[in-house]
Amino acid sequence: MIHCFSGMGNSAAVATRLELVLPRDFADDIWVCPVYSWGIPPVLVRHIETLDLSDRTCHLVCTCGDDTGNIDIQWRKLIESRGGEVGSIFSVRMPNTFVCFPFMNVDSREVTEKKLSEAADRVDAIAAKILSGNRETDIRRGWLPGLKSGVIYPQFFRYGMHAEKFHHTVSCTGCGRCINLCPQKNIARGADGLPEWGADCAFCLRCYHACSTHSVAYGRITAKKGQYLHPDFQWLIKKFKKL
Ligand SMILES: Cc1cc2nc3c(=O)[nH]c(=O)nc-3n(C[C@H](O)[C@H](O)[C@H](O)COP(=O)(O)O)c2cc1C
């Protein structure tokens, strides 16, 4: 069974390809998600913390713009705390979606295309490795993974990101796309017909990237940042509506 959480469709595309390549009766669980601040998205952590995973083997295939830190250590602790057995752990490099800090932006068109074209072979290789039954960890740890995952990750969602910073700008047409697409149902239509953000944000940034008039902003930092959606976002997102 493949479980997937995805903001802009990168992880959903990987999950879809794995589904295509692996046999239908493949018994293990494969969890596919983006890397958030060198760790597992808290929304997914909270979901897994509700599950009984006894007798389940859980593989992780995470997608990252650049590097994963020690995400495997967090995965191991999380799965074992639910009684599950850890399988293989892989990362796939995909176009970057994080734009909320200075100097961080979406990738250029060339880099985006390169990452997407390399990802297909990487996912096929991952599927073959998972099928072989050998347990393996093959992730892009990057520099200072201990600091990134052990120190920055726990602080990132507590102090680094703030749901109340999301707002619409004057160019918002009130089309409701962000409201409809929010995986958390965290955006409501205000009295003026325009979107209002609540506190239950997964920080996936789908509202920002999917806005067709670039009218969703995170503080003032995203005003000049680019937007990115996976080329197959539209149908991928319907396919993986829920975790
Ligand atoms: C809140 C947030 C934090 C992120 N942190 C990281 C990170 O620590 N390392 C990294 O390489 N990419 C990071 N990214 C980029 C995503 O992991 C990457 O673009 C991923 O493929 C997005 O997948 P999705 O479209 O399925 O959401 C982050 C993205 C977001 C939205």
PDBQT file of the ligand as one rigid body, heavy atoms in Angstrom, charges set to zero:
ROOT
HETATM    1  C1  LIG A 301       7.923  23.834   4.542  1.00  0.00    +0.000 C 
HETATM    2  C2  LIG A 301       8.918  23.232   3.574  1.00  0.00    +0.000 A 
HETATM    3  C3  LIG A 301      10.161  22.850   4.030  1.00  0.00    +0.000 A 
HETATM    4  C4  LIG A 301      11.076  22.265   3.141  1.00  0.00    +0.000 A 
HETATM    5  N1  LIG A 301      12.289  21.846   3.636  1.00  0.00    +0.000 NA
HETATM    6  C5  LIG A 301      13.159  21.226   2.809  1.00  0.00    +0.000 A 
HETATM    7  C6  LIG A 301      14.394  20.691   3.305  1.00  0.00    +0.000 A 
HETATM    8  O1  LIG A 301      14.684  20.716   4.488  1.00  0.00    +0.000 OA
HETATM    9  N2  LIG A 301      15.249  20.128   2.420  1.00  0.00    +0.000 N 
HETATM   10  C7  LIG A 301      14.974  20.055   1.079  1.00  0.00    +0.000 A 
HETATM   11  O2  LIG A 301      15.801  19.557   0.327  1.00  0.00    +0.000 OA
HETATM   12  N3  LIG A 301      13.794  20.500   0.575  1.00  0.00    +0.000 NA
HETATM   13  C8  LIG A 301      12.881  21.086   1.413  1.00  0.00    +0.000 A 
HETATM   14  N4  LIG A 301      11.680  21.535   0.928  1.00  0.00    +0.000 N 
HETATM   15  C9  LIG A 301      11.368  21.281  -0.499  1.00  0.00    +0.000 C 
HETATM   16  C10 LIG A 301      10.496  20.057  -0.672  1.00  0.00    +0.000 C 
HETATM   17  O3  LIG A 301      10.862  19.015   0.179  1.00  0.00    +0.000 OA
HETATM   18  C11 LIG A 301      10.536  19.517  -2.107  1.00  0.00    +0.000 C 
HETATM   19  O4  LIG A 301      10.396  20.513  -3.031  1.00  0.00    +0.000 OA
HETATM   20  C12 LIG A 301       9.492  18.435  -2.287  1.00  0.00    +0.000 C 
HETATM   21  O5  LIG A 301       9.777  17.713  -3.455  1.00  0.00    +0.000 OA
HETATM   22  C13 LIG A 301       8.078  18.984  -2.366  1.00  0.00    +0.000 C 
HETATM   23  O6  LIG A 301       7.201  17.901  -2.576  1.00  0.00    +0.000 OA
HETATM   24  P1  LIG A 301       5.637  18.031  -2.733  1.00  0.00    +0.000 P 
HETATM   25  O7  LIG A 301       5.358  18.716  -4.050  1.00  0.00    +0.000 OA
HETATM   26  O8  LIG A 301       5.165  16.621  -2.746  1.00  0.00    +0.000 OA
HETATM   27  O9  LIG A 301       5.119  18.794  -1.582  1.00  0.00    +0.000 OA
HETATM   28  C14 LIG A 301      10.741  22.100   1.766  1.00  0.00    +0.000 A 
HETATM   29  C15 LIG A 301       9.491  22.515   1.309  1.00  0.00    +0.000 A 
HETATM   30  C16 LIG A 301       8.580  23.076   2.205  1.00  0.00    +0.000 A 
HETATM   31  C17 LIG A 301       7.221  23.499   1.675  1.00  0.00    +0.000 C 
ENDROOT
TORSDOF 0
